[in-house]
């Protein structure tokens, strides 16, 4: 189990900023739904899913290096965060990208990401991991969450009240889901559209 609070790593990742564009990318998933050889504008479109609500997770260190989620609540999507309280009295505030960095670091160290009571598990299997998993780019986190299952996930919470707050927050996030189809037609036609995704050739 990695002692994430000690050392320089958590100090580094907790300061990762997340601007409006990054928040939108975090809380929405996009998928290309059509692209053909025709020049019609409707041929370039993608479906965007967004969430108006996010989750704020309150995590407490209960014994040295061991944590529990004590409460979770729904908040505006750009206010998602984890507030971590330590035994020595200090607190860390982790935005979703900082939380993702801690989770990814743990996965690199422990690819199986089995059960343990460290901070990274609270982030992955709690509300922050749920929010991250809504993004199509971070859907790999869902494989870990699904493998754990709801019953085992309960053990990451301090009690039935904390677990109930998590379920209510997740329901609020799901209820805030919206979808829209975005059409895009770059100037210069199809060639210009694809040229943004490939390097130039010479000769």
C-alpha positions in Angstrom: 0.0 0.0 0.0 1.5 3.3 -1.1 1.8 6.0 1.5 0.6 8.8 -0.8 0.6 11.6 1.7 4.3 11.3 2.4 6.8 12.4 -0.2 6.5 14.8 -3.0 4.0 13.1 -5.3 0.8 14.2 -3.6 2.1 17.7 -3.2 2.7 17.8 -6.9 -0.6 16.4 -8.1 -2.8 18.3 -5.7 -1.8 21.6 -7.4 -2.8 20.4 -10.8 -5.2 23.1 -12.2 -8.4 22.4 -14.1 -9.7 25.2 -16.3 -13.1 25.5 -17.8 -12.2 23.6 -21.0 -10.6 20.8 -19.0 -13.6 20.6 -16.7 -15.8 20.2 -19.7 -13.6 17.5 -21.1 -13.6 15.7 -17.8 -17.3 15.7 -17.3 -18.3 14.9 -20.9 -17.8 12.1 -23.4 -17.7 12.5 -27.1 -18.0 9.9 -29.9 -17.8 10.4 -33.6 -21.1 9.2 -35.1 -20.6 9.9 -38.8 -18.0 10.6 -41.3 -18.2 9.9 -45.0 -16.7 11.0 -48.3 -19.5 13.4 -49.0 -18.9 17.1 -48.5 -22.3 17.6 -46.8 -21.9 19.3 -43.4 -24.1 16.7 -41.7 -21.4 14.1 -42.5 -19.2 15.6 -39.8 -20.9 15.3 -36.4 -20.4 13.8 -33.0 -22.5 13.1 -30.0 -21.6 14.9 -26.8 -22.7 13.7 -23.4 -22.4 16.1 -20.5 -23.4 16.2 -16.8 -24.6 19.2 -14.9 -23.8 17.7 -11.6 -20.6 16.4 -10.0 -19.6 14.9 -6.7 -17.7 16.2 -3.7 -16.2 13.5 -1.6 -15.1 13.8 2.0 -12.4 11.3 3.0 -10.9 10.9 6.4 -7.7 9.2 7.6 -8.8 6.8 10.4 -5.5 5.1 11.2 -2.1 5.9 9.8 -2.3 5.3 6.0 -5.9 4.0 6.1 -8.9 6.0 5.0 -12.7 6.0 4.8 -15.2 8.0 2.9 -17.4 9.8 5.4 -19.7 11.7 3.1 -20.5 12.5 -0.5 -22.7 15.1 -2.0 -23.8 16.4 -5.4 -22.4 19.7 -6.5 -22.2 21.7 -9.8 -20.0 19.8 -12.3 -17.1 22.2 -12.1 -17.0 21.9 -8.3 -16.2 18.1 -8.1 -13.3 17.4 -5.7 -12.1 15.2 -2.8 -11.5 16.9 0.5 -9.1 14.7 2.5 -8.6 15.1 6.3 -5.5 13.6 8.0 -4.9 12.5 11.5 -2.4 15.3 12.0 -5.2 17.9 11.4 -4.3 19.1 7.9 -6.4 18.8 4.8 -5.8 18.3 1.1 -8.2 19.4 -1.6 -7.9 17.3 -4.8 -9.6 18.2 -8.0 -10.6 15.4 -10.3 -7.4 15.6 -12.4 -5.2 15.4 -9.3 -7.3 12.5 -8.0 -6.8 10.8 -11.4 -3.0 11.2 -11.2 -3.0 9.5 -7.8 -5.2 6.6 -9.1 -3.1 6.2 -12.2 0.1 6.1 -10.1 -1.4 3.4 -7.9 -2.5 1.4 -11.0 1.1 1.6 -12.4 2.5 0.3 -9.1 -0.3 -2.3 -8.6 -1.9 -3.2 -11.9 -4.5 -5.5 -10.2 -5.6 -2.7 -7.9 -7.0 -5.1 -5.4 -8.7 -4.1 -2.2 -6.8 -1.9 0.3 -7.7 1.1 2.4 -5.3 3.6 1.0 -6.3 7.0 -0.4 -6.1 5.9 -4.0 -8.8 3.2 -3.4 -11.1 5.8 -1.8 -10.7 8.0 -4.9 -11.2 5.2 -7.4 -14.0 3.3 -5.8 -15.8 6.3 -4.4 -17.7 9.2 -6.0 -14.6 10.7 -7.7 -13.9 7.5 -9.5 -17.5 7.3 -10.5 -17.3 10.8 -12.0 -14.0 10.1 -13.8 -15.5 6.9 -15.2 -18.3 8.9 -16.9 -15.7 10.3 -19.2 -15.1 8.0 -22.2 -11.3 8.7 -22.1 -11.1 7.4 -18.5 -13.5 4.4 -18.9 -10.7 2.0 -18.0 -11.4 2.9 -14.4 -14.8 1.3 -14.7 -13.3 -2.2 -15.1 -11.8 -1.9 -11.7 -15.0 -0.5 -10.2 -17.1 -3.2 -11.7 -14.8 -5.9 -10.5 -15.1 -4.6 -6.9 -18.9 -4.6 -7.0 -21.4 -2.6 -4.9 -21.2 -4.9 -1.8 -17.5 -4.7 -1.5 -17.5 -1.0 -2.3 -19.5 -0.4 0.8 -16.4 -1.2 2.9 -14.8 2.0 1.6 -17.4 4.0 3.5 -17.5 4.8 7.1 -21.0 3.5 7.6 -24.5 3.2 6.1 -25.1 6.9 6.2 -22.0 7.6 4.1 -23.0 4.9 1.7 -26.5 6.3 1.3 -25.1 9.8 0.6 -23.0 8.3 -2.1 -25.9 6.6 -3.8 -28.0 9.8 -3.7 -25.1 11.8 -5.2 -24.7 9.3 -8.0 -28.4 9.4 -8.8 -28.2 13.2 -8.9 -25.3 13.0 -11.4 -27.2 10.5 -13.6 -30.3 12.7 -13.6 -28.2 15.7 -14.8 -27.1 13.8 -17.9 -27.8 15.5 -21.3 -26.8 14.7 -24.8 -26.5 16.8 -28.0 -25.3 16.2 -31.5 -22.6 18.7 -32.6 -22.0 19.4 -36.3 -18.7 20.6 -37.5 -17.5 21.6 -41.0 -14.0 23.1 -41.1 -13.0 25.6 -43.7 -11.1 24.0 -46.5 -13.3 20.9 -46.7 -12.6 17.3 -45.8 -8.9 17.6 -46.4 -8.6 20.4 -43.9 -10.6 18.4 -41.3 -8.3 15.3 -41.4 -5.1 17.3 -41.8 -5.4 18.3 -38.2 -4.9 14.7 -37.1 -2.0 13.8 -39.3 1.5 15.2 -40.0 2.5 16.8 -43.2 4.4 14.8 -45.8 7.2 16.2 -47.9 8.4 15.3 -51.4 
